[in-house]
């Protein structure tokens, strides 16, 4: 693996070679381990995906009505305090479902091109808080941008997860370091870690903690494996981190030695600098819009109607796709269709395709806590369509709607 760095013009210049860790020298064994991990990821992600859908619908109601209570009560009112506590508990549950969905095959992947250095910088404050005052933080980033295609919130969670593990491995002070480089991964090394050869951005995360013995190393990325027997740890942290990075086309390697610490390296494919969007300067339409909400859960549908009322002149609702198509046929003007993905009969994506033919120019917002519509995963969402993962906040919904209704 040969280290490089980006130049001003986006070219790459070779520097010193980076040694492949000794534990990766046995390519056949490593490839077998990667294949077994992939099988486990698939089975568990399917199970968690189904659980997450129903849980996310319930959490949407909890968090949505908490937002209304917080907006409509004074801070001195005990109800305001109770609502805030309920919302905090709900957000903790959301964080767990995000972990579950991070490695679900049934999740719409909406990556953006980001500078890896910027991702690390944005996570630094949270990482400092997680590490605490007894751990020194050192950050060494490339002087030039190095772009990767990821979901930023997922990568932030991965970095914070590693920081939490490092803190626990350094109970008597220590150093936690993060560094970025750009490296070539040749075919032999790529095979040994279960990824494709190419040029990768490396985010190396190292600690000076206790290190791991062979028994732990063999199971480090397995689901539900944990060395922590208290504080409610579920053992899905590193498994989730591994799955998040694999979803981005990369992988994670690690080196560890008892008494000398552990280093994880996140490898993400290097991509081209993003071009400026022709729609970046668009501003929302003045005035309000007509919105059709399609949701088979009547409680969630009622909440969405309340959430959208400040942004819409009219909000009409339907409990299934067929009812929605009938309403579209009768209604002269609809600006935005908001539809759940998983419904009895016709699903949300199929409804969106038919609705767009009935109403050219219609904007579409798909929502779901879980969907197995592979076509939605494979296709790029059209300019006039977006996807919003449940549960979402009032602010997230309003932001997405405003974006879709822009000229």
Secondary structure as GFF3:
##gff-version 3
##sequence-region A 1 407
A	DSSP	beta_strand	2	6	.	.	.	ID=ss1
A	DSSP	beta_strand	12	17	.	.	.	ID=ss2
A	DSSP	three_ten_helix	22	24	.	.	.	ID=ss3
A	DSSP	alpha_helix	27	72	.	.	.	ID=ss4
A	DSSP	alpha_helix	78	102	.	.	.	ID=ss5
A	DSSP	beta_strand	112	115	.	.	.	ID=ss6
A	DSSP	alpha_helix	116	131	.	.	.	ID=ss7
A	DSSP	beta_strand	135	140	.	.	.	ID=ss8
A	DSSP	beta_strand	147	150	.	.	.	ID=ss9
A	DSSP	alpha_helix	152	169	.	.	.	ID=ss10
A	DSSP	beta_strand	174	185	.	.	.	ID=ss11
A	DSSP	alpha_helix	187	192	.	.	.	ID=ss12
A	DSSP	beta_strand	198	207	.	.	.	ID=ss13
A	DSSP	alpha_helix	214	217	.	.	.	ID=ss14
A	DSSP	alpha_helix	237	247	.	.	.	ID=ss15
A	DSSP	beta_strand	251	257	.	.	.	ID=ss16
A	DSSP	beta_strand	261	269	.	.	.	ID=ss17
A	DSSP	beta_strand	289	294	.	.	.	ID=ss18
A	DSSP	alpha_helix	298	308	.	.	.	ID=ss19
A	DSSP	three_ten_helix	309	311	.	.	.	ID=ss20
A	DSSP	beta_strand	312	318	.	.	.	ID=ss21
A	DSSP	alpha_helix	321	330	.	.	.	ID=ss22
A	DSSP	beta_strand	336	340	.	.	.	ID=ss23
A	DSSP	alpha_helix	348	358	.	.	.	ID=ss24
A	DSSP	beta_strand	363	368	.	.	.	ID=ss25
A	DSSP	alpha_helix	374	378	.	.	.	ID=ss26
A	DSSP	beta_strand	385	389	.	.	.	ID=ss27
A	DSSP	alpha_helix	394	404	.	.	.	ID=ss28
###
